[in-house]
């Protein structure tokens, strides 16, 4: 018997036997659900045999037999009802655990997001791609597809998605293009660096989304729930289906603020800021303007991050402001980079080093921010150098600009659009038209 944990209150397994009951009890389970019909296998104990042994051990049971491959909407609803009635933690079993996992996934459709469900089941070893449309439809089988059909579908209306749509439309005006994005407001995120440098106002970096969609491009105002590359389909929240001949995915990247202990609690106060958020970039400039002396730390996490130059730009613009105010000599600038070099393209490094020297900034490589105590004005970094154990060091600061750790958006991490994938091409906006002849699926990072 192998138990696979889905969450803190629910696990699944393949067929169990009476001799497993004590181990199940010792593992803390208070209830068992059987999803395997009696007589499905010649060596299979009946539910009554499992029920008798479970009751003797003080474990409650429920019998919801499901024929393999035939989980109905009514079955999912019944499973949800049983889960709510039984004491947890609950163990559900069938022949392999797949039916039980499918029932749980459909029952959770109105309680959890699709990425949460898919990540939990994937971690347990079960692929729920086959029921994605039902999950996005609230756990029920869709009765109406409501399909759209386009030559090009672009998922994401950030700078990359809109620029790609405009470029394609300019080159081939007759292309049928749709952009899928739920946002009302478009933010020009590269501009936030300039806000933090006192050059732009935050309001200058935002526009209504509708005003920026290129003429002749259809805007589908909805969130992407899932991808079905084998069907050339994008599934939207609510289970609408958008079909395409070519797909371009421009989702941006997720900022993982919680990965640094204490960071969320102190952002926007205690001298801790970041140009990676619209509401915080003005605070960066507020701190730079007010600073007369002290230590300013600028951080960069391990790759991947959006715009690897942005953490340095924050430092250079701040250093220039202090230089112009003749207070630079009183400020200790520290650039703490989790990487081992100033910039990944070595030809740029000599020019960048001129500014590092101009602002007398100290470069600390292999320094990864792991914790912050805002009120105490202290930060901790894990220092990882070749052939030496990781060392955690403490640094005090008066101002700290943080570039947060970053990861793929949840709906990308649980999707089939992961490398390696046959027919998937990674592209930049300027080579979109070339890629059109090479691939049906493109991801823009």
N, C-alpha and C positions, 0 to 999 in steps of 0.2 A: 504494500500500500504506500503510495506517494501522495502526500498532501500538497496542494498548490494554493498558496494564500493569495486571494484577490484583494481583500482589504482587511481592516482590523477585526471585522465581524463576520467575514464570510470566506470560506475556502472550498475548493473542489477536489475531487479525486476520481480515479477510476474505480472499478468494482471493489467493494470492501467485503470482508467476511466476518463471521461471528468472532473469530480469534483476534480481529483488529479493534474490537470495541473498547477494550481496556486502554489501549494506546490512544484511542480517540478521546476517551475521557481524561486521560492523563495530560493530553495536549490542551485541555481546557474547553472542549466543545460541549455545549449543552443541548444541542439538537442536531438531528440528521434528516436530510431530505433525500429520498430515493427517486431518481428520475429514470431508472431503467426498468422497463416492463419485465415482469416475471417470464421466464422461459425463453429469453432472448439468446442465452447461451447454455450449453449443456452442463457446464461446470459452475453455473451461477446459483448462489443461494437465493431463496425466495425472500421477498420483503418481510413476510411473517417471521422468518428465521432471524433476520437482522433486527426486526422490531422487538422480538422477545429478548434477545441478548442486550439490546440498547436499554429497554425499560428496566431490566434487571440491574443495569449499571446506573440508572437514574437519568438517562438521556431521553429526551422527547424525540418523536419521529413523525414524519409525514411522507405520504406516498403520492407522487405526481408522475406517473409513468408517461414517457414521451417516446414515440416511435422515432428511430434515428432519421434525421433530416426533415422532420415534420413538426417543428415547433410552431404552433399557431399563436395568433394574438391572444386568444383566450387562455392558452397555456401560460403565456408571459404574465398576464394579469393575475391568474391563479397563483403563480409562483410569488409575485409581489405580495399578495395577500398572506400567503404562508410565511414569508420572511418577516412580515410585520407582526405576525401572531406568535411565532416561535421565539424562545429566549436565545440570545446569542452568547457566544459565537456559534455559527451554524456551519456544518459541513454538508455539502450536496454532492451526490455521486451518480455516475451512470457507467457506461463501459469504459470510456476514456476521460471523462470530465468535460467533454466538449458541449454536450447538450445542457449540462448544468450551467456552464459558463455562458452559453447563448441565452438561456433563460434569465440569468442574472443581468446580462448586458441589456436585454430588452426591458426588463423590469426597472432598470435604473435610468432609462432614457429621459424620464420627466424629472429626475432628481439630480442628475449629473450631466456635465458637458460631454460631448462625444470624445474629445481628446482624453479626458480623465478616464472614461470607460475603456478606450482602446489601449491606453498606456498601462492601466491596471491589469487587463487581461493579457496583454502582450508580455508583461513582466512575469506573469504566471505560466507563460508558455502556450497561450491560446490566441489564434488569429481570428478576429471577429470581422474581417473585411467583408465577408459574405452577407452580413446583416447591417452594414453601415446605413443603407437607405432606410431600413426599418427603425434604427436607433434615431436617426435625424427626424423621423416622422413620429416621434414620441413613443417608439416601441411598437408601432403598428405597421402592418403591410400597407404601402402606399396604394391608394385606389386610383390616383390620377397623377401622371408624371408632370404634366405642364411643361414639357421640354421647350427650350430655346435652341436654335441652331445657328452657329456662326463659323466663319472660316478661321478667325483668330479669337481666342479668349485669353484675356490678360487678368490674372488674379492679383489684385493689389493696385491701388491708385496713388501710390507715393510718387516721388520724383521719377523713379525708374519706370514704373508702369505707365504714367502719363507721357513721359518722354518717348518711350517705346511706341506707344499708340500713335503719337503725333508723327514720329519718324516714318512708321509704316504707312500711315495715311497719306503723307506727303509724297512718298515714292509710288504707292499704288492706291490712288483715290477710290477705286471700286472695291477694295477689300471690306468685307463685313466683319467689323471688330466690335467686341464687347469688353468692357472693363468691369470686373466684379469687386466691389468694395462697399462696406456698410457705413463708412464715415461721412458725416456732414461737412466736416472741416478738413482741409488739406493743409498740412504743416510742411514748410520748406525747412527741413531739419538742418541742412548745412548752414543756414542763416543763424542758427542758435549760437554758433561759435562767435559770430559777429555781435550778437546781443550781449554775450558775456564779455566782449571786448569793448563795449560802449559805442559801437558803430551803428548798429540797428536797434530799433525798438522791437520788442517781442511781437507787437501787433503787425509789424511789417512782414512777418514770416508766416502768416496765416491767411487763407482765402477760403471762400466757400467752395466745396468740391465741385458743384455744378458749374461754376464759372471757369473751371480749368479743364474739364473734359473736352477733348478736341472735337471740332465739328464733324458730324457724320459718324461718331463713335457712340455706341449704345452704353449707357451706364446702368448696370444692374446693381441697385442699392441693397446688397445682402452680404452676409458673411459666408465664406466657404466653409462647409462642414467637412468635406472629404473629397478625395480624387479617385477616379476609376480610370487610370490610363489605358487599361485593357479594353475599355468601352469608349475611349475618347470622350469622357464625361466628367464634369465637375458637379458635385452635389452641394446644394445650398442648404442653409438652415431652413427647416420646414420641408425639406425633401424635394424641392424643385430641382430639376436636372437640366444642366446646360451642356449641350453637345458642341464639339469643335472638330476642326481639322488640324489645327495647331494650337498648342497651349503654351503660354508664357507665364511663369510664376514669379511674381515680384513681391513677396510678402514682407520684406525687411527682415529684421532680426529682433528677437525678444531681449529686453533689458532685465537681467536677473538681479535686481537690487538686494533681494533677501539672501543672496549667497554670501554677503559680507555681514557678519554679525554686528548688530547695532546700527547699521547704516540707515535703514528705513526710518528709525526713530529720531535721527538727528538731521536728516536732509532738510535744507532750507533754514537751518538755525545753527548756532554754535560754530559758525565759520565753515560749515561743511556744505558744499554746493556741487553742481554739475551742469555743464552745458548740454547734456544729453536729455534734458527735460525742458519743455517750453516754459513752465512756471518757475524753474530754478535758474535759468540763464540770466535773468535780470539780477538775481541775488549774487551771481558771480561778479557782475560789474559793481554792485553795491559794495561788496567786500574789497575789490581791487581799489576802488576810489577811496575807501576809508582807511586802507592799510598804510601806515607810516613806517612800521618796523615789525620785525618778527619773522617767523618761519612760514613759508607757503609751500605746501606739498602738492604735487600734481601726480596722479596715478594713472597707470595703464595696465589692464589685466591681461591674462593670456589670450591669444587669438582663439576664435574669431571675434572681431569687433567691427562695427560699422565705422568707416573712415578711420583708419589707423593713424592718420595725421592729426585728428581732432584733439587728442590729449596734449600733444605738443603745441598745437595752435593756441590752446588756452594758456599755456605757459608763456609762449612768445608774446602774445597780445598783452598779457598781464605785465610781463617784464618790460615791454615797451612803454606802457602807461606809467609804471614806476620810474622808468628812466626819464621820461619827459617831465615828471614831477620832481626829479632830483632826489628821490628817496630810495633808489635802487640799492645804494650802498648799505642801507639799513635792513635790507630784506634778504633772508636766507632762502633761496629757491632750491627745492629738492625735487628732482624728477625720478619717481620710483616706478620702474618698468619691470613687469614680470618677465619680459623677454630678455634676450641676451645682446641685442643690438639696438641702436637708436632708431633705425628705420630699415625695413626689409629690402629696399632697393638701394644697394650700396652706393650707386652713383649720386644719390641725393645727400648722402651723409656729410660730405665736406661742406656743402652750402649750409646745411642745418647746424653744423658744429660752429660756424661763425657766429650764429645767434646764441647758441649755448654759451659761448665764450663772452659775447657782448653782455649778456645778462648774468654772467657769473653763476650759472646754474650747475648744480652738482648732479651728475648722472649716476643713479643707483640701479644697476641691472639685476635681474633675477629677484626683484622685490615685489611680491604679490600681496596686495591688501587683503586681509582676512577678517579684521575686526576694527570697530571704531567706538570710542567713548566720547560722544560729542561734548557733554558738559565738562568733562575732565580735559578736553582738548588733547586726546591721545589716540594714536592709531597703532595697529600691530600688523607687521608684514612677515610673511614666510619667505626667508631667503634661501634659495635653492641654487647651490653651485656644484659644478661637476665633482664627483668623487667625494663629496662631503655630505653629512646628514643635514636635513632641513633645519634651519635655525629660525626661531621666532624672535623678532626684535620689536622694541617699542620706540615710537617716535612721537614727540610732542609737536603740536602745530598751532598756529594762529589762524591760518586759513588752509583749507584742503579742497582741491578740485578733484572729484572722483569720476573716473570713467568706469562704469559698472561692468561686471562680468556679463557676458551675452551668450545666447543660445538660440537655436532654431525655434520658431513659433511652434506651439504645441500641435497645431493641426498639420504641420509639416513633419514633425518628428514621428507621428503615428501613421503617416501616409505611405503609399508605395513609392512616392517620389524621393527615394533615397539612393545614393550611389552604392554599388553600381546598378544602373538600370539601362537596359538596352533602349536606345532611341532617346536618351536624355542628354541634352547638351547644355553646358554652362556657358552663358554669354554675357557680353557687355552691350549696352545700348547701341554703340556705334557699329556693331557687327550683326545686328538683328537680321537684316535682309540676306546676308550671306548664310546665316543659320537656317533660314526658311527652307533652303533646298537640302538641308542635311538631316533634319530631325523633326519629329512631331511633338516633342515635349522639351521645353527649355526652362531652366531655372536661373534667374538672375539674382546674384548675391550682392 
